[in-house]
Amino acid sequence: MSELQPVRVRIAPSPTGDPHVGTAYTTLFNFLFARQQQGKLILRIEDTDQKRARRDSEEMLFSTLKWLGLHWDEGPDVGGDYGPYRQSERKEIHQQYAQQLVQQDKAFYCFCSAERLQQVRDAQRAAGESPGYDGHCRHLTQDEVKSRLAAGESHVVRLKVTRPGQVTFEDGIRGPITIDLKQVDDQVLIKSDGFPTYHLANVIDDHLMKISHVIRAEEWISSTPKHVLLYQAFGWPLPKFYHLPLLRNKDQSKISKRKNPVSLNYYRRKGILPPAMLNFLALMGSSFAEDQEIFSVEEMTARFKLNKISLGGPIFDMVKLKHLNQHYIKAMGPRCFAAHVREEMYSQDFLEQIYPLFCERITAFEEFVDKTSFLYNGELDYRDLPIVPKKRTPLETKAAFEKLLEKVDQADVWDVEFVEQMLSGVQQELELKPRDFLMPVRIAVTGRKDSPPLPQSIVCVGKAMTRFRLAKACEFLAQLEVNPS
């Protein structure tokens, strides 16, 4: 790749749920590098998994990144010269390039059923081998392939990996990385539904969109050899790879919703200011100055050095985030403070949404703050509340909450109809009486025994905060089991 090639970087999130704080982390570093180098930031939607991709998730992603002040130069919503910017709309392009590899004998049709592949993997595990594709269809003759395609047999297209051998690529942060091709499968390029896999679409689109630097999370290191093989198969130059260290919990595990809220919606709902979140995320991966912790985006851009990213697993420290947020609150001034509270906490839309819940519960406006406080609180205090029903144990109640959490995590929508069905479904599945399920849930989500109708209350609390409170209630119940007093 020529050193004179313009800098073009991209973020490529999947629209499959709430916007993840890790997406903001990766976007920030791409954003800083693009601005510093007078380059372009591209947003591309990776929606090849059509069963999980959701347009409302895409809209939430746009909204939260813009809320943080992270804007892109090309993307589905702003256009550009290299679109379309949703991978699902590039399906024919991906298929054409896959066919090119098949014609060059660098890829092949595979007709193996899911059942056969599972049997192969089971046998490999039983033999103490690493599970992987066994090459069953690699050597089918052209006549066999044509006959089976003509018969309409279900199939995928796989890359033909040459073994033995190694693949080496340069990571701009870690240096050269070499992987033995024994560890690289004959990866699927085109799925049986005709859509490309992430790996094929990623490489083709990065090349056609002239991406110069791929800056992404370190969890993609293991996939990079597959991408390098595809670049080599097509005869294309490699972009420069940089893999950012993963955000981690205090125990060094990868940050996840099991231990920390990961939804950007949660942090916005919590009242974290955009500059505080950006400052926090920037400090996660890079040291801009040893004697300074508060940075504007302009200062970050000026001091940012891509090859100086710290490899130490950055700890997602909520205490640190709150400390930074307090700094920015104090720096707002009264006018900005008042405007923020009105726009973020007491917005016209939200007040109109909650009006039906409280119009018959408030006799004077002095009651408003007390009656609605659960909608604005974060973590609740469950002490002295009957969160555990009579004749039930804390662990039984915790198990019910955990089952409900599973449904919350799977939620594609968040409205009254869905929440009603979710609550009813879990209650029936666990064979619990309403008082043994709905009252504990009400207390866990609202922190009170008396509140407006539960489904409507849960909708107004929001998915991210509902999840957080249920998880905190589970922690409380676990402690209560150990220490009943």
Long-range contacts (C-beta under 8 A, 24 or more apart in sequence): 1-212, 1-237, 1-238, 1-239, 1-240, 5-210, 5-212, 6-39, 6-40, 6-210, 6-212, 7-33, 7-34, 7-37, 7-38, 7-39, 7-40, 7-212, 7-213, 8-34, 8-39, 8-40, 8-42, 8-209, 8-210, 8-211, 8-212, 8-213, 9-33, 9-34, 9-39, 9-40, 9-41, 9-42, 9-211, 9-212, 9-213, 9-214, 9-215, 10-41, 10-42, 10-43, 10-44, 10-206, 10-209, 10-211, 10-214, 11-41, 11-42, 11-43, 11-44, 11-72, 12-43, 12-44, 12-45, 12-46, 12-202, 12-205, 12-216, 13-43, 13-45, 13-46, 13-61, 14-45, 14-46, 14-47, 14-49, 14-52, 14-53, 15-45, 15-47, 15-53, 15-54, 15-55, 15-57, 15-58, 15-61, 16-49, 16-52, 16-53, 16-54, 16-57, 17-54, 17-57, 18-57, 18-60, 18-262, 18-263, 18-264, 18-265, 18-266, 18-463, 18-464, 19-57, 19-60, 19-61, 19-64, 19-65, 19-263, 19-264, 19-265, 20-262, 20-263, 20-264, 21-247, 21-255, 21-261, 21-262, 21-263, 21-264, 21-267, 21-281, 21-316, 22-217, 22-246, 22-247, 22-255, 22-262, 23-61, 23-65, 23-264, 24-64, 24-65, 24-68, 24-70, 24-264, 24-277, 24-281, 25-244, 25-247, 25-281, 25-284, 25-285, 26-215, 26-216, 26-217, 26-244, 27-65, 27-70, 28-68, 28-70, 28-278, 28-281, 28-282, 29-215, 29-244, 29-285, 29-286, 29-304, 29-306, 29-309, 30-215, 31-70, 31-71, 32-282, 32-297, 32-300, 32-301, 32-304, 33-213, 33-215, 33-304, 33-306, 34-73, 35-301, 36-301, 36-302, 36-304, 39-212, 40-73, 40-74, 41-71, 41-72, 41-73, 41-74, 42-72, 42-73, 42-74, 42-75, 42-80, 42-82, 42-85, 42-209, 42-211, 43-72, 43-74, 43-75, 43-76, 43-85, 44-75, 44-85, 44-86, 44-87, 44-205, 44-209, 45-75, 45-76, 45-85, 45-86, 45-87, 45-88, 46-87, 46-198, 46-201, 46-202, 47-86, 47-87, 47-88, 48-87, 48-88, 48-191, 48-195, 48-196, 48-197, 48-198, 48-201, 49-198, 50-88, 50-193, 50-195, 53-88, 54-412, 56-412, 56-413, 60-265, 64-264, 64-265, 64-268, 67-264, 67-268, 67-274, 68-264, 68-274, 68-277, 68-278, 69-274, 69-275, 69-278, 69-297, 70-278, 74-209, 82-208, 82-209, 82-210, 87-196, 87-201, 87-205, 88-195, 90-201, 90-204, 90-205, 91-194, 91-195, 91-196, 93-204, 93-208, 94-190, 94-195, 94-196, 94-200, 94-201, 94-204, 95-190, 95-194, 95-196, 97-200, 97-204, 97-234, 98-157, 98-189, 98-190, 98-196, 98-200, 100-234, 101-157, 101-159, 101-189, 101-233, 101-234, 102-157, 104-233, 105-160, 106-159, 106-160, 106-233, 107-157, 107-158, 107-159, 107-160, 107-189, 107-233, 108-137, 108-138, 108-140, 108-145, 108-157, 108-158, 108-160, 109-137, 109-140, 109-145, 109-148, 109-149, 109-155, 109-156, 109-157, 109-158, 110-136, 110-137, 110-155, 110-156, 110-157, 110-158, 110-186, 110-188, 111-137, 111-140, 111-148, 111-153, 111-154, 111-155, 112-136, 112-137, 113-154, 130-183, 132-185, 133-158, 133-185, 133-186, 135-186, 138-186, 154-192, 155-192, 156-188, 156-189, 156-190, 156-191, 156-192, 157-188, 157-189, 157-190, 158-186, 158-187, 158-188, 158-189, 159-186, 159-187, 159-189, 159-226, 159-229, 159-230, 159-233, 160-186, 161-185, 161-186, 161-187, 161-229, 167-225, 167-228, 167-229, 169-224, 169-225, 169-228, 169-238, 169-241, 170-240, 170-241, 171-221, 171-241, 171-242, 171-243, 172-213, 172-240, 172-241, 172-242, 172-306, 172-307, 173-242, 173-243, 173-244, 173-306, 173-307, 173-309, 173-311, 174-243, 174-311, 177-221, 177-224, 179-225, 181-225, 183-225, 184-225, 184-226, 184-229, 187-226, 199-223, 199-226, 199-227, 199-230, 200-230, 202-227, 203-227, 203-230, 203-231, 203-234, 203-236, 206-239, 207-231, 207-234, 207-236, 211-239, 212-239, 212-240, 213-239, 213-240, 213-241, 213-242, 213-306, 214-239, 214-240, 214-241, 214-242, 215-242, 215-244, 215-306, 216-242, 216-243, 216-244, 217-243, 217-244, 217-246, 218-243, 218-244, 218-245, 218-246, 219-246, 219-254, 242-306, 242-307, 242-309, 244-285, 244-309, 245-285, 245-309, 245-310, 245-311, 245-312, 245-313, 245-314, 246-313, 246-314, 247-284, 247-314, 247-316, 248-313, 248-314, 248-315, 248-316, 249-315, 249-316, 250-315, 250-317, 252-313, 252-315, 255-316, 257-409, 257-467, 257-471, 258-471, 260-316, 260-318, 261-464, 261-467, 261-468, 263-463, 263-464, 263-467, 265-462, 265-463, 265-464, 266-464, 266-465, 266-467, 266-468, 268-344, 269-462, 269-464, 269-465, 270-378, 270-465, 271-325, 271-344, 271-345, 272-321, 272-325, 273-325, 273-328, 273-329, 273-332, 273-340, 275-328, 276-321, 276-324, 276-325, 276-327, 276-328, 277-321, 277-325, 279-324, 279-328, 280-320, 280-321, 280-324, 283-314, 283-320, 284-314, 284-316, 285-309, 285-310, 285-314, 286-310, 293-324, 294-324, 294-327, 345-376, 350-460, 353-460, 354-460, 356-456, 357-452, 357-453, 357-456, 357-457, 357-460, 358-452, 361-452, 374-445, 374-446, 374-447, 374-448, 374-451, 374-457, 374-461, 375-460, 375-461, 377-447, 378-465, 378-468, 379-468, 379-469, 379-472, 380-444, 380-446, 380-447, 380-469, 380-472, 380-473, 381-447, 382-443, 382-444, 382-447, 382-473, 382-476, 385-443, 385-447, 385-448, 385-449, 386-439, 386-443, 386-449, 387-440, 387-443, 387-444, 387-473, 387-476, 387-477, 388-440, 388-477, 388-480, 389-435, 389-436, 389-439, 389-440, 392-436, 393-481, 394-477, 394-478, 394-480, 394-481, 394-484, 395-477, 395-478, 395-481, 397-440, 397-477, 398-473, 398-474, 398-477, 398-478, 398-481, 399-430, 400-426, 400-430, 400-432, 400-437, 400-440, 400-441, 401-440, 401-441, 401-444, 401-470, 401-473, 401-474, 401-477, 402-474, 403-429, 403-430, 404-441, 404-470, 405-467, 405-470, 405-471, 405-474, 408-463, 408-466, 408-467, 408-470, 409-467, 411-463, 414-459, 414-462, 414-463, 415-459, 416-455, 416-456, 416-459, 419-455, 419-458, 419-459, 420-455, 423-454, 423-455, 441-470, 443-473, 444-469, 444-470, 444-473, 445-469, 445-470
